[in-house]
Amino acid sequence: MLQLLVRNFVHPVQDFIYPPVCLTCDQPRSDRNSRVCASCWNSLAKITSDHPVWQEISSKLKEEGVVEDLLSCFLFEKEGKLQEIVHLLKYRGVRSVGVELGRTLGGYVIRDARFASADYLIPVPLHRIKERERGYNQSDHICRGISGVTHIPIGHSLLLRTKYTQSQTKLNHEERRQNVGDAFAVHQKYRNEVGGKKLIIVDDVITTGSTINACAKVLNALGVKSVLAASAALAE
């Protein structure tokens, strides 16, 4: 009864006083459950496996032999619409856009047999200090969206970030690799449970693949069947 009252009375009044607008373009949005309008979502640049950025990142991921394959949805362009959406997720606390990105990515996952048969989704972990500052892990919310579509369970705390690393943003490929080289570990509780499993490591944006490879190495060391990588976007 209360939910019906809110939907039929409170929401219309609230929308009249504070019309729901898109957080990236300030235009009215018809879906009050989404913080970004359909027009902005539809404007995002899609990326496919024949794109040069995809091919370069896929090559970097596979060159160390620890990641089997890659899946992604969008091209991350500086000053582009997706950058605004990712900033909403990472720096403004709008967690719902992470779930929406995950649902989109989940649609890709469920159509690819290699990914759809995975045993667990593994969000790239934040260091506990960073997660305490932010209040959440953005990759975890992307995983929630993927799981809602695919029903693949999430290994929320299976992988840990044991070293507080500097931001990767201004580092080159080699500096990024060294920065995260020994930053991850599998939680002691799960070390005997990952053997023979197929895992998907999930991040918001993959740039060089250094973080994904560092995660994959510690998982492979415990005898997993295979490690796949998935992200909302790929960046140059």
Secondary structure, 3 states (H helix, E strand, C coil): CHHHHHHHHHHHHHHHHCCCECCCCCCECCCCCCCCCHHHHHHCCECCCCCHHHHHHHHHHHCCCCCCEEEEEEEECCCCHHHHHHHHHHHCCCHHHHHHHHHHHHHHHHCCHHHHCCCEEEECCCEHHHHHHHCCCHHHHHHHHHHHHHCCCECCCCEEECCCCCCCCCCCHHHHHHHHCCCEEECHHHCCCCCCCEEEEEEEEECCCHHHHHHHHHHHCCCCCEEEEEEEEEEC
